[in-house]
């Protein structure tokens, strides 16, 4: 009997406690927004849907590299010499065509890491949170401003210019190699002319040096043969003066 009374008291006490809380909120100020007629104002740094201002994008791909889930897909094509894409609002020159700039919000984890590396502040999270879709493919946002035909034309022109530059580079390398070869041949010819004695024959010393041998001089040749050099006929000698008696008597 006592336990039943205690249980009944606990039941009525919990009911009155809950009704008291409900009564206090009933007469208090309203905090519930009547969505969709009423919408909350998001703070300035709220993380919502990503947006890209293509007029300020320079194709640096820093945002795609910073994304940890690879939800940003970018393809760039270098501009050709006859095209000037101008500059961004921050003064950065634009040197690439943006043939593809896709963001898959179904993969996005709202980390905001792609926003900070951008040098032109062209990518940011806008104050938009009402983008639910029944089809997941509709969450793939394509920001490129080029049509498929324009993309094909841009790629074809860039490829043709790259091939032309490669040919010019190879031609310059060939000309440089040819000039080096001609210069080497000219230096060799000048050395040969400097070594020439004027008759068109290479000196014996140079020929012997080139052959790896040296020509012996006359004294060495006579010493090897065991004979002394004889004086020329008709020339005086000390031996004739000492052995001629008539010249001594005179």
DRENDO-1510 file (C-alpha; in Angstrom, 1 decimal, always signed):
<recs>
REC; n; res; u; v; w
REC; 1; UNK; +0.0; +0.0; +0.0 .
REC; 2; UNK; +2.8; +2.4; +1.0 .
REC; 3; UNK; +4.7; +1.6; -2.2 .
REC; 4; UNK; +1.7; +2.2; -4.4 .
REC; 5; UNK; +1.2; +5.7; -2.8 .
REC; 6; UNK; +4.9; +6.5; -3.5 .
REC; 7; UNK; +4.6; +5.4; -7.1 .
REC; 8; UNK; +1.5; +7.5; -7.6 .
REC; 9; UNK; +3.2; +10.6; -6.1 .
REC; 10; UNK; +6.2; +10.2; -8.4 .
REC; 11; UNK; +3.9; +10.0; -11.4 .
REC; 12; UNK; +2.0; +13.1; -10.6 .
REC; 13; UNK; +5.2; +15.0; -9.6 .
REC; 14; UNK; +6.8; +14.3; -13.1 .
REC; 15; UNK; +3.5; +15.4; -14.8 .
REC; 16; UNK; +3.4; +18.7; -12.9 .
REC; 17; UNK; +7.1; +19.3; -13.5 .
REC; 18; UNK; +6.7; +18.9; -17.3 .
REC; 19; UNK; +3.6; +21.0; -17.4 .
REC; 20; UNK; +5.3; +23.7; -15.5 .
REC; 21; UNK; +8.2; +23.9; -18.0 .
REC; 22; UNK; +5.7; +23.9; -20.9 .
REC; 23; UNK; +3.7; +26.7; -19.2 .
REC; 24; UNK; +6.8; +28.9; -18.7 .
REC; 25; UNK; +7.7; +28.6; -22.4 .
REC; 26; UNK; +4.1; +29.2; -23.4 .
REC; 27; UNK; +4.1; +32.7; -22.0 .
REC; 28; UNK; +7.7; +33.5; -22.8 .
REC; 29; UNK; +9.1; +35.1; -26.0 .
REC; 30; UNK; +8.9; +33.0; -29.3 .
REC; 31; UNK; +12.3; +31.6; -30.6 .
REC; 32; UNK; +11.0; +29.3; -33.4 .
REC; 33; UNK; +11.2; +30.5; -37.0 .
REC; 34; UNK; +8.2; +29.7; -39.1 .
REC; 35; UNK; +10.2; +28.3; -42.0 .
REC; 36; UNK; +10.0; +28.8; -45.0 .
REC; 37; UNK; +8.2; +32.0; -44.5 .
REC; 38; UNK; +10.9; +33.0; -42.0 .
REC; 39; UNK; +14.6; +32.3; -42.7 .
REC; 40; UNK; +17.6; +32.7; -40.3 .
REC; 41; UNK; +20.3; +35.1; -41.2 .
REC; 42; UNK; +23.6; +33.2; -41.5 .
REC; 43; UNK; +26.7; +34.7; -39.9 .
REC; 44; UNK; +29.3; +36.1; -42.3 .
REC; 45; UNK; +31.7; +33.2; -41.9 .
REC; 46; UNK; +29.1; +30.5; -42.3 .
REC; 47; UNK; +30.1; +27.4; -44.3 .
REC; 48; UNK; +27.6; +26.7; -47.0 .
REC; 49; UNK; +27.6; +26.2; -50.7 .
REC; 50; UNK; +30.8; +26.9; -52.7 .
REC; 51; UNK; +30.8; +29.5; -55.5 .
REC; 52; UNK; +33.4; +30.5; -58.0 .
REC; 53; UNK; +33.7; +33.9; -59.7 .
REC; 54; UNK; +35.2; +32.8; -63.1 .
REC; 55; UNK; +36.1; +36.3; -64.1 .
REC; 56; UNK; +38.8; +36.4; -61.3 .
REC; 57; UNK; +40.0; +32.8; -61.7 .
REC; 58; UNK; +43.6; +32.4; -63.0 .
REC; 59; UNK; +43.7; +28.6; -63.2 .
REC; 60; UNK; +46.3; +28.2; -60.5 .
REC; 61; UNK; +44.5; +25.0; -59.2 .
REC; 62; UNK; +45.5; +25.8; -55.6 .
REC; 63; UNK; +42.0; +25.2; -54.4 .
REC; 64; UNK; +41.9; +21.7; -55.9 .
REC; 65; UNK; +45.2; +20.8; -54.4 .
REC; 66; UNK; +44.0; +22.0; -50.9 .
REC; 67; UNK; +40.8; +20.0; -51.0 .
REC; 68; UNK; +41.1; +16.9; -48.8 .
REC; 69; UNK; +38.3; +15.0; -50.5 .
REC; 70; UNK; +39.0; +15.9; -54.2 .
REC; 71; UNK; +35.6; +17.4; -54.8 .
REC; 72; UNK; +37.1; +20.2; -57.1 .
REC; 73; UNK; +38.1; +19.1; -60.6 .
REC; 74; UNK; +39.9; +21.7; -62.8 .
REC; 75; UNK; +41.3; +21.5; -66.3 .
REC; 76; UNK; +43.4; +24.3; -67.8 .
REC; 77; UNK; +44.8; +25.0; -71.3 .
REC; 78; UNK; +47.5; +27.6; -71.9 .
REC; 79; UNK; +46.5; +30.6; -74.0 .
REC; 80; UNK; +48.0; +31.0; -77.4 .
REC; 81; UNK; +50.1; +34.0; -78.5 .
REC; 82; UNK; +47.2; +35.6; -80.3 .
REC; 83; UNK; +44.9; +35.7; -77.3 .
REC; 84; UNK; +44.9; +38.1; -74.3 .
REC; 85; UNK; +42.6; +37.1; -71.5 .
REC; 86; UNK; +43.2; +40.3; -69.6 .
REC; 87; UNK; +43.6; +40.6; -65.9 .
REC; 88; UNK; +41.5; +39.9; -62.8 .
REC; 89; UNK; +40.1; +42.5; -60.5 .
REC; 90; UNK; +43.1; +42.1; -58.3 .
REC; 91; UNK; +45.5; +42.7; -61.2 .
REC; 92; UNK; +46.7; +39.1; -61.7 .
REC; 93; UNK; +47.2; +38.2; -65.4 .
REC; 94; UNK; +45.1; +35.4; -66.8 .
REC; 95; UNK; +47.3; +32.9; -68.8 .
REC; 96; UNK; +45.0; +29.8; -68.9 .
REC; 97; UNK; +41.7; +28.9; -70.4 .
REC; 98; UNK; +39.4; +27.2; -67.8 .
REC; 99; UNK; +38.0; +24.3; -69.9 .
REC; 100; UNK; +36.7; +22.6; -66.8 .
REC; 101; UNK; +35.9; +23.8; -63.3 .
REC; 102; UNK; +33.6; +21.4; -61.5 .
REC; 103; UNK; +32.7; +21.2; -57.8 .
REC; 104; UNK; +30.8; +18.2; -56.4 .
REC; 105; UNK; +29.0; +19.5; -53.4 .
REC; 106; UNK; +27.9; +15.9; -52.6 .
REC; 107; UNK; +31.5; +15.2; -51.6 .
REC; 108; UNK; +32.2; +18.6; -50.0 .
REC; 109; UNK; +32.9; +18.4; -46.2 .
REC; 110; UNK; +32.6; +22.2; -45.7 .
REC; 111; UNK; +36.1; +22.5; -44.3 .
REC; 112; UNK; +36.7; +25.8; -46.0 .
REC; 113; UNK; +40.3; +24.8; -46.8 .
REC; 114; UNK; +39.9; +25.6; -50.5 .
REC; 115; UNK; +39.0; +29.2; -49.9 .
REC; 116; UNK; +42.2; +30.5; -48.2 .
REC; 117; UNK; +44.9; +29.5; -50.7 .
REC; 118; UNK; +43.2; +31.3; -53.6 .
REC; 119; UNK; +45.3; +34.4; -54.6 .
REC; 120; UNK; +42.4; +36.2; -56.2 .
REC; 121; UNK; +39.7; +35.3; -53.7 .
REC; 122; UNK; +37.5; +34.0; -56.5 .
REC; 123; UNK; +36.2; +30.9; -54.6 .
REC; 124; UNK; +34.2; +31.3; -51.4 .
REC; 125; UNK; +31.3; +29.9; -49.5 .
REC; 126; UNK; +28.1; +31.9; -50.2 .
REC; 127; UNK; +25.2; +32.3; -47.8 .
REC; 128; UNK; +23.1; +29.7; -49.5 .
REC; 129; UNK; +21.9; +26.6; -47.7 .
REC; 130; UNK; +18.7; +25.7; -49.6 .
REC; 131; UNK; +20.1; +23.5; -52.4 .
REC; 132; UNK; +18.7; +20.0; -51.6 .
REC; 133; UNK; +18.3; +17.8; -54.6 .
REC; 134; UNK; +16.5; +14.5; -55.3 .
REC; 135; UNK; +19.2; +13.6; -57.8 .
REC; 136; UNK; +22.7; +13.5; -56.6 .
REC; 137; UNK; +24.1; +14.4; -60.0 .
REC; 138; UNK; +22.5; +17.8; -59.6 .
REC; 139; UNK; +24.9; +18.6; -56.8 .
REC; 140; UNK; +27.8; +18.7; -59.4 .
REC; 141; UNK; +28.2; +22.4; -60.2 .
REC; 142; UNK; +30.0; +23.3; -63.5 .
REC; 143; UNK; +31.5; +26.8; -63.5 .
REC; 144; UNK; +33.4; +26.8; -66.8 .
REC; 145; UNK; +32.1; +29.4; -69.2 .
REC; 146; UNK; +33.2; +27.6; -72.4 .
REC; 147; UNK; +31.0; +25.5; -74.6 .
REC; 148; UNK; +32.1; +22.1; -75.8 .
REC; 149; UNK; +32.9; +23.5; -79.2 .
REC; 150; UNK; +35.0; +26.3; -77.8 .
REC; 151; UNK; +36.8; +23.8; -75.6 .
REC; 152; UNK; +37.8; +21.7; -78.6 .
REC; 153; UNK; +39.0; +24.8; -80.5 .
REC; 154; UNK; +41.1; +26.0; -77.6 .
REC; 155; UNK; +42.7; +22.6; -77.1 .
REC; 156; UNK; +43.4; +22.3; -80.9 .
REC; 157; UNK; +45.1; +25.8; -81.0 .
REC; 158; UNK; +47.1; +25.1; -77.9 .
REC; 159; UNK; +48.3; +21.8; -79.2 .
REC; 160; UNK; +49.3; +23.3; -82.6 .
REC; 161; UNK; +51.2; +26.0; -81.0 .
REC; 162; UNK; +53.0; +23.6; -78.7 .
REC; 163; UNK; +54.1; +21.5; -81.7 .
REC; 164; UNK; +55.3; +24.6; -83.5 .
REC; 165; UNK; +57.3; +25.7; -80.4 .
REC; 166; UNK; +58.8; +22.2; -80.1 .
REC; 167; UNK; +59.9; +22.3; -83.8 .
REC; 168; UNK; +61.5; +25.8; -83.3 .
REC; 169; UNK; +63.3; +24.5; -80.2 .
REC; 170; UNK; +64.7; +21.5; -82.1 .
REC; 171; UNK; +65.7; +23.7; -85.0 .
REC; 172; UNK; +67.6; +26.1; -82.7 .
REC; 173; UNK; +69.3; +23.2; -81.1 .
REC; 174; UNK; +70.3; +21.8; -84.5 .
REC; 175; UNK; +71.7; +25.2; -85.6 .
REC; 176; UNK; +73.6; +25.6; -82.4 .
REC; 177; UNK; +75.2; +22.1; -82.9 .
REC; 178; UNK; +76.1; +23.0; -86.5 .
REC; 179; UNK; +77.7; +26.3; -85.4 .
REC; 180; UNK; +79.7; +24.4; -82.8 .
REC; 181; UNK; +80.9; +21.9; -85.4 .
REC; 182; UNK; +81.9; +24.6; -87.9 .
REC; 183; UNK; +83.7; +26.5; -85.2 .
REC; 184; UNK; +85.6; +23.4; -84.1 .
REC; 185; UNK; +86.7; +22.7; -87.7 .
REC; 186; UNK; +87.8; +26.4; -88.2 .
REC; 187; UNK; +89.9; +26.2; -85.1 .
REC; 188; UNK; +91.5; +23.0; -86.3 .
REC; 189; UNK; +92.3; +24.6; -89.7 .
REC; 190; UNK; +93.8; +27.7; -88.0 .
REC; 191; UNK; +96.1; +25.4; -85.9 .
REC; 192; UNK; +97.2; +23.6; -89.0 .
REC; 193; UNK; +98.0; +26.8; -90.8 .
REC; 194; UNK; +100.0; +28.1; -87.8 .
REC; 195; UNK; +102.1; +24.9; -87.8 .
REC; 196; UNK; +102.8; +25.2; -91.5 .
REC; 197; UNK; +106.3; +26.6; -92.5 .
REC; 198; UNK; +105.1; +28.4; -95.5 .
REC; 199; UNK; +105.9; +25.6; -98.1 .
REC; 200; UNK; +103.0; +23.5; -97.4 .
REC; 201; UNK; +105.1; +20.9; -95.6 .
REC; 202; UNK; +105.0; +20.2; -92.0 .
REC; 203; UNK; +108.5; +20.7; -90.3 .
REC; 204; UNK; +110.5; +17.6; -89.5 .
REC; 205; UNK; +110.5; +18.3; -85.8 .
REC; 206; UNK; +106.7; +18.5; -85.8 .
REC; 207; UNK; +106.4; +15.4; -87.9 .
REC; 208; UNK; +108.8; +13.5; -85.6 .
REC; 209; UNK; +106.9; +14.8; -82.6 .
REC; 210; UNK; +103.7; +13.7; -84.1 .
REC; 211; UNK; +105.2; +10.3; -84.9 .
REC; 212; UNK; +106.4; +10.0; -81.3 .
REC; 213; UNK; +110.1; +10.1; -82.2 .
REC; 214; UNK; +112.9; +12.8; -82.3 .
REC; 215; UNK; +115.5; +13.1; -85.1 .
REC; 216; UNK; +119.1; +12.7; -83.8 .
REC; 217; UNK; +121.5; +15.6; -84.5 .
REC; 218; UNK; +124.7; +15.3; -86.6 .
REC; 219; UNK; +127.1; +14.8; -83.6 .
REC; 220; UNK; +125.0; +12.0; -82.3 .
REC; 221; UNK; +124.9; +10.4; -85.7 .
REC; 222; UNK; +128.7; +10.7; -86.1 .
REC; 223; UNK; +129.4; +9.3; -82.7 .
REC; 224; UNK; +127.1; +6.3; -83.4 .
REC; 225; UNK; +129.0; +5.7; -86.7 .
REC; 226; UNK; +132.4; +6.0; -85.0 .
REC; 227; UNK; +133.7; +8.7; -87.3 .
REC; 228; UNK; +134.4; +12.4; -86.9 .
REC; 229; UNK; +133.1; +15.1; -89.2 .
REC; 230; UNK; +135.7; +15.9; -92.0 .
REC; 231; UNK; +136.4; +19.5; -93.0 .
REC; 232; UNK; +135.2; +20.7; -96.3 .
REC; 233; UNK; +137.8; +20.5; -99.3 .
REC; 234; UNK; +140.0; +23.6; -99.7 .
REC; 235; UNK; +139.5; +24.8; -96.1 .
REC; 236; UNK; +142.6; +25.5; -93.9 .
REC; 237; UNK; +143.2; +23.4; -90.8 .
REC; 238; UNK; +145.6; +23.5; -87.9 .
REC; 239; UNK; +147.1; +20.1; -89.0 .
REC; 240; UNK; +148.3; +21.5; -92.3 .
REC; 241; UNK; +150.1; +24.4; -90.6 .
REC; 242; UNK; +152.2; +22.2; -88.3 .
REC; 243; UNK; +153.0; +19.6; -90.9 .
REC; 244; UNK; +154.1; +21.9; -93.8 .
REC; 245; UNK; +158.0; +22.4; -93.6 .
REC; 246; UNK; +158.1; +24.9; -96.4 .
REC; 247; UNK; +155.7; +27.2; -94.6 .
REC; 248; UNK; +157.7; +27.0; -91.5 .
REC; 249; UNK; +161.1; +27.9; -93.2 .
REC; 250; UNK; +159.6; +30.9; -94.7 .
</recs>
